[in-house]
Amino acid sequence: MEQAEREAFRRQAEREGKSLSAWLRDAGRRQLAEAGEPEIGTVDDLRRFFSAVPDRACDEPESDWEQHREVIDSSRARGRPTA
């Protein structure tokens, strides 16, 4: 962080009656809230997901491996959700 930027943050924090650390935490939390939580980011999220998904009929054909691989590769390209 450049000194001028740090000083601008510190002044704003002071105007809001906060320490620089508290101001930065609040700014980070706002960014996270705006970005939204990943749909499945925890084990509990995963359990809720599977409990809400109806069982698939046994007679439905399974997607072929290439389709699965495309989904996996796409997921890897997006990266792992942060906690």
PyMOL commands that set and color helices and strands:
alter all, ss='L'
color gray80, all
select helices_A, chain A and resi 3-15+20-35+43-52+65-78
alter helices_A, ss='H'
color red, helices_A
deselect
rebuild
show_as cartoon
